[in-house]
Amino acid sequence: MSKKRALFVTQEMNPYTAISEISEIVRKLPQATQEKGMEIRVLMPKYGVINERRHRLHEVVRLSGMNIIVDDEDYPLIIKVASLPGARMQVYFLDNEEFFRRKFYFDGADEKPFEDNMDRMVFFCKGVMETVRKFGWPPDLIHCHGWLTSLIPLYLKTVYKDDPVFQSSKIVYSAYTNDYEKTFNERFLDIAAINKLEKSDLEAFGKGKKISLLAGGIAHADGVMAGSKNLSKTVSNLIEESGKPFLNFMELEELVPSCIEFYKNLMEEEEA
């Protein structure tokens, strides 16, 4: 019997970034999953602050060369890879000159969120799906970490639902506290509606000026985890009302074994 495959999609990961608690969680969880016998791959953005020489990134020519359409504009997608020291793990980086070469993450030098964060998010999420298709590597489980990944559950259940690469994939969405959606507006529903999706397909993300990335991610996931200790009452209610399998917040040492068991139960549901 072939090994189960787990794909980790994250907006950050130690040692490449140290933006929030996500960086450390995603450093530990894939390695522990691999040590339990699963094949794993990790995808994240290639921010301009990541030192390519120090971390030994190099371009994967066979995966690069795709164009990702965002709001009717074509943006080249470059894929780079690095080996994580001491872990026998490879991390793949999605890069684009316009969206990810700047020397900041999500806020500019003025400490204000970038106006194109919505476009960057759509580029990254669609880029992840197309990259995995090009891998030809069907994941049994996909775990999304961070607001930047919040469209992936939707895309998996709509645009890519009939794609053989994703037909057996279960998706887990970790809910973390997030202030960036406050800067999102109704245009998000237009640009996120890729590949003939309608704005109505994004209804779970909200309407008008009130966008909730967490609500959209939770609605389309197969399982939900509380990544942050103090989620708002609104988010906690969303999770409870969804009726999805749920793993509550726990510290990292407890999280890793509990999370792997959570994966196992979700994948067994698919087999049943």
C-alpha positions in Angstrom: 0.0 0.0 0.0 1.4 3.4 -1.0 2.1 6.0 1.6 -0.5 8.7 2.4 0.4 12.1 1.1 0.0 15.4 3.1 0.4 18.8 1.5 1.0 21.8 3.8 0.2 25.2 2.4 1.3 28.1 4.6 1.9 31.8 4.4 5.0 31.4 6.6 7.5 28.9 8.0 10.5 28.9 10.2 13.5 29.3 9.4 12.5 31.3 6.3 10.1 33.7 8.2 9.1 34.4 11.7 5.9 36.5 11.3 3.7 34.8 13.9 3.0 31.5 15.7 2.3 29.9 12.3 6.0 29.9 11.4 6.9 27.5 14.3 3.8 25.3 14.0 4.5 24.7 10.3 8.2 24.0 11.0 7.3 21.2 13.4 4.1 19.7 12.0 5.2 18.5 8.5 8.3 16.9 9.9 6.4 15.0 12.5 3.9 13.9 9.9 6.7 12.7 7.7 8.2 10.8 10.6 4.9 9.0 11.1 5.3 7.6 7.6 3.5 10.0 5.3 4.9 11.7 2.3 4.8 15.5 2.7 5.3 18.6 0.6 5.2 22.2 1.8 4.3 25.3 -0.3 4.7 28.9 0.7 5.3 32.4 -0.8 8.8 33.5 -1.7 8.9 36.8 0.0 11.6 39.3 -0.9 12.9 39.2 2.7 13.9 35.5 2.3 17.7 35.2 1.6 18.0 32.9 -1.3 21.7 32.3 -0.9 21.7 31.6 2.8 18.7 29.2 2.5 20.0 27.7 -0.8 16.9 28.3 -2.9 17.0 27.4 -6.6 14.5 27.5 -9.3 12.6 24.4 -10.4 12.5 24.9 -14.1 10.1 22.1 -14.9 7.5 23.6 -12.6 8.1 27.3 -13.5 6.7 29.0 -16.6 3.0 29.0 -15.8 1.0 32.2 -15.9 -1.6 32.9 -13.3 -4.5 35.2 -14.2 -5.7 37.6 -11.5 -8.3 40.2 -12.4 -7.8 39.6 -16.1 -4.0 40.2 -15.9 -1.4 37.5 -16.4 1.4 37.1 -13.8 4.3 34.6 -14.3 4.7 32.0 -11.6 8.2 31.0 -10.6 8.7 27.9 -8.4 11.8 27.6 -6.2 12.8 24.9 -3.8 15.1 24.5 -0.7 15.9 21.6 1.5 15.2 22.2 5.2 18.4 21.6 7.2 18.3 18.6 9.4 14.8 17.4 8.4 15.1 15.8 4.9 12.2 18.0 3.8 11.8 20.1 0.7 10.0 23.4 0.8 8.6 24.9 -2.4 8.3 28.6 -2.8 5.9 30.5 -5.2 7.4 33.6 -6.5 6.4 36.5 -8.7 8.2 39.8 -9.3 5.2 42.0 -8.8 3.7 40.3 -5.7 6.5 38.8 -3.7 9.8 40.4 -4.4 9.2 43.5 -2.1 11.2 43.5 1.1 8.1 43.2 3.3 5.4 40.7 4.0 1.9 42.2 4.1 2.5 45.8 5.3 4.7 48.5 3.7 7.3 50.7 5.3 4.4 52.9 6.4 3.1 49.9 8.4 -0.1 50.0 6.3 -1.4 46.8 4.6 -0.5 46.6 0.9 -3.4 47.6 -1.4 -2.8 44.6 -3.5 -3.0 42.0 -0.7 -6.2 40.7 -2.2 -4.5 40.1 -5.6 -1.5 38.5 -3.9 -3.8 36.1 -2.1 -5.7 35.1 -5.2 -2.4 34.6 -7.1 -0.9 32.5 -4.3 -4.0 30.2 -3.8 -4.6 29.6 -7.5 -0.8 29.2 -8.0 -0.8 26.5 -5.3 -3.5 24.5 -7.0 -1.8 24.7 -10.4 1.6 23.8 -9.0 0.2 20.7 -7.3 -1.4 19.7 -10.6 1.9 20.1 -12.3 3.6 18.0 -9.6 1.2 15.2 -10.6 1.2 14.3 -6.9 -2.3 13.7 -5.5 -2.5 14.7 -1.8 -4.7 12.7 0.5 -4.7 15.6 2.8 -4.2 19.4 2.5 -3.6 21.5 5.6 -3.9 25.3 5.1 -2.2 27.8 7.5 -2.8 31.5 7.5 -5.3 34.0 6.0 -3.4 34.0 2.7 -4.5 30.3 2.1 -8.2 30.9 2.8 -9.4 30.5 -0.8 -7.9 27.0 -1.2 -10.7 25.1 0.5 -13.2 26.8 -1.9 -11.1 26.2 -5.0 -10.7 22.6 -4.0 -14.5 22.1 -3.7 -15.4 24.0 -6.8 -13.0 24.7 -9.6 -10.8 21.7 -9.0 -13.3 19.2 -7.6 -13.2 17.0 -10.7 -9.5 17.1 -11.2 -8.0 13.6 -10.6 -5.2 15.1 -8.6 -7.6 16.4 -6.0 -10.5 14.0 -6.1 -9.5 12.2 -2.9 -8.1 15.2 -1.0 -9.4 16.1 2.4 -8.8 19.6 3.5 -8.0 21.0 7.0 -8.2 24.7 7.6 -6.5 26.2 10.7 -8.2 29.3 12.0 -5.8 32.0 13.2 -6.5 35.6 14.3 -6.3 37.9 11.3 -6.6 41.7 10.9 -5.9 41.8 7.2 -9.4 41.0 6.1 -10.5 44.4 7.5 -8.8 46.0 4.5 -10.6 43.7 2.0 -13.6 45.0 0.1 -16.2 43.8 -2.4 -13.7 43.7 -5.2 -12.3 40.6 -3.5 -15.4 38.6 -4.5 -14.8 39.6 -8.1 -11.1 38.8 -8.4 -11.4 35.6 -6.3 -14.1 34.2 -8.6 -11.6 32.4 -10.9 -12.4 30.0 -13.7 -16.0 30.9 -14.3 -16.9 31.0 -10.6 -19.7 33.5 -9.7 -19.7 35.9 -6.9 -22.5 33.8 -5.4 -20.0 30.9 -5.1 -18.1 33.0 -2.6 -21.1 33.8 -0.4 -19.5 32.2 2.6 -16.8 34.9 2.6 -19.4 37.6 3.1 -21.1 40.3 1.1 -20.4 43.9 0.3 -17.7 45.5 2.4 -17.8 42.9 5.2 -15.4 40.1 4.2 -14.6 37.2 6.5 -11.7 35.0 5.2 -12.1 32.7 8.3 -15.8 32.2 7.5 -15.0 31.2 3.9 -12.2 28.9 4.9 -14.2 27.1 7.6 -17.3 26.7 5.3 -15.4 24.8 2.6 -13.0 22.7 4.8 -13.5 19.1 5.8 -12.0 19.7 9.2 -11.1 22.8 11.2 -8.4 23.5 13.8 -8.0 26.5 16.2 -4.6 27.8 15.4 -4.7 30.8 17.7 -5.5 30.6 21.4 -8.0 33.5 21.6 -10.3 33.3 18.6 -13.2 35.7 18.7 -16.6 34.5 19.8 -17.9 35.1 16.3 -15.3 32.7 14.8 -15.9 30.1 17.6 -19.6 30.2 16.8 -18.9 29.8 13.1 -16.8 26.7 13.8 -19.5 25.2 16.1 -22.3 25.9 13.7 -20.4 24.3 10.8 -20.5 20.9 12.4 -17.1 20.1 10.9 -14.7 17.8 12.8 -12.8 20.2 15.0 -9.5 20.2 16.9 -9.3 22.9 19.6 -6.3 25.0 20.4 -3.4 23.4 22.2 0.3 24.2 22.7 2.7 22.9 20.2 3.9 19.8 22.1 0.4 18.5 22.4 -0.7 19.8 19.0 1.6 17.7 16.9 0.4 14.2 18.0 -3.2 15.3 18.2 -3.1 16.8 14.8 -1.7 13.7 13.2 -4.5 11.6 14.8 -6.9 14.2 13.4 -5.5 13.7 9.9 -5.8 10.0 10.2 -9.5 10.2 11.3 -10.4 12.5 8.4 -8.7 10.2 5.8 -10.4 7.1 7.2 -13.7 8.9 6.7 -12.9 9.2 3.0 -12.0 5.5 2.8 -15.2 4.5 4.6 
